[in-house]
Amino acid sequence: MEPILQIKNLTKNFGGLCAVSNVSMQINQGELIGLIGPNGAGKTTLFNLLTGVYEPSSGLIEFNEDGKKIQLGGLKPYKITAYGIARTFQNIRLFKTMTVLENVKVAMHKNIRYGTLAAILRLPSYYSEEKWVEEKACELLKEVGLYGKRNEQATNLPYGEQRRLEIARALAIQPKILFLDEPAAGMNPQETAELTNLIYRIRDKYNLTIILIEHDMSLVMKICERIYVLDYGKLIANGNPEEIRNNEFVIKAYLGEEI
Ligand SMILES: Nc1ncnc2c1ncn2[C@@H]1O[C@H](COP(=O)(O)OP(=O)(O)OP(=O)(O)O)[C@@H](O)[C@H]1O
């Protein structure tokens, strides 16, 4: 089967700094992939290239949409999102003054089919779609365990729950590929364990391909089927957790740290 995402010789320069250097990757549909590397290795820059935040200096990003090859490199983020590619951010980006439910509903705008006129005139189609959005948003909140908090202000949630809300927002666009940027950051062990179950569950339920950046090595080694390792912008290894743990280049890159 053709990979869902193929990255070929991707490079991003910031002035004289090469943050992502000639990176090639192949991601298959349904895989749970880890992207790791020491601080400043280029992980977030790679995510930013894949989701349209940055334009590549060179190289290709090819998304396989049911057999049709689509070049994502240089497309605006909203266009990439429209292909079903969602992400969460390292620094949580929720609408602070909105409730938990409103945050998910706003993220669902892409799937709302009623026209502006129907919305302004409050036509029946607007009400039925609005009801659909509300039901779907509630369903997603149940999925991430936040339904009981749907009317609370998003910023009042503890950190771990805000991260889960970000995942619900990403799921609201009905993605095919989900990028998670440090989903376990700031979580306690219990929250991390819940997150692990959540990631497995949503992958299976929504038939997702998931790629995650994570510094929590025990989480990465536990859930990722395959891991790519970046160091100074270059890909230094690709393999299953066992292979990565024993890879001499990876051990060297992480010198002194627990892998
Ligand atoms: N917009 C930018 N302008 C200039 N340099 C940048 C920019 N974004 C990232 N960099 C540089 O690119 C390199 C890679 O950064 P990046 O944030 O992608 O690494 P990372 O692997 O995600 O690090 P961390 O694990 O600390 O989040 C770093 O040297 C960083 O300073």
The ligand as a Gaussian input file, in Angstrom:
#p B3LYP/6-31G(d) Opt

LIG

0 1
 N       11.296000      31.015000      13.227000
 C       12.576000      30.703000      13.451000
 N       13.575000      31.549000      13.128000
 C       14.864000      31.227000      13.350000
 N       15.285000      30.087000      13.908000
 C       14.325000      29.204000      14.267000
 C       12.930000      29.445000      14.064000
 N       12.227000      28.372000      14.524000
 C       13.130000      27.497000      14.994000
 N       14.386000      27.989000      14.833000
 C       15.638000      27.309000      15.182000
 O       15.608000      26.061000      14.520000
 C       16.166000      25.033000      15.345000
 C       15.175000      23.933000      15.545000
 O       14.143000      24.397000      16.411000
 P       12.847000      23.548000      16.769000
 O       11.989000      24.383000      17.651000
 O       12.250000      23.026000      15.525000
 O       13.473000      22.338000      17.591000
 P       12.734000      21.240000      18.476000
 O       13.366000      19.955000      18.148000
 O       11.267000      21.350000      18.301000
 O       13.158000      21.709000      19.933000
 P       12.403000      21.515000      21.358000
 O       12.453000      20.070000      21.671000
 O       13.268000      22.322000      22.278000
 O       11.018000      22.076000      21.204000
 C       16.603000      25.722000      16.643000
 O       17.981000      26.030000      16.544000
 C       15.753000      26.957000      16.666000
 O       16.397000      28.001000      17.382000

